[in-house]
Amino acid sequence: MNKPLKKEIFSVQLMLVVSLLLGVIPPLIMFLMTRKKNLYYCESSRKALNFHLTIFPLFIISSLLPAWVKYALLAIETLIIMYAIIRIAFQKTYYYPAIPYIKSKEENIEKRYSHVR
C-alpha cells in the first residue's frame, strides 16, 4: 500500500474544507487537474465529487420543504466531511454515502490506497 505524503494529505483536507463553502467546485477542479497525474488526489477528489453530486439534488428538493430540513441536511453534510477530514489526518479508512456517478478507472484502488473508499 502506498502511503500518501503529508503534502497530499493536507491538500485533500484543504480541498474538503473549501468544498464546505463552495460545494462541488473544489473537488471538480482537483479531479480535472489531477486525474492523470496523481492517483491519491484523483481518488480523493472523485469520492468527494460523488458525495457532493449526491447531496446537491437533496438541497434542491429541500427548498420545497420547511427551512429546518435544509439546515439539517447542511449539518449532516458538514459532519460527514469533517469526519472524512479527521480520518484522512490519521490515514484511516473513510466512506462517503454517495452514488458513484464517476467510477474509478482502476479496479484495485482499495489495495493501493486502503484508506480511500
C-alpha positions, 0 to 999 in steps of 0.5 A: 500500500502506498502511503500518501505524503503529508503534502497530499494529505493536507491538500485533500483536507484543504480541498474538503474544507473549501468544498464546505463553502463552495460545494462541488467546485473544489473537488471538480477542479482537483479531479480535472487537474489531477486525474492523470497525474496523481492517483491519491488526489484523483481518488480523493477528489472523485469520492468527494465529487460523488458525495457532493453530486449526491447531496446537491439534488437533496438541497434542491428538493429541500427548498420545497420543504420547511427551512429546518430540513435544509439546515439539517441536511447542511449539518449532516453534510458538514459532519460527514466531511469533517469526519472524512477530514479527521480520518484522512489526518490519521490515514484511516479508512473513510466512506462517503454515502454517495452514488458513484456517478464517476467510477474509478478507472482502476479496479484495485484502488482499495489495495493501493490506497486502503484508506480511500473508499 
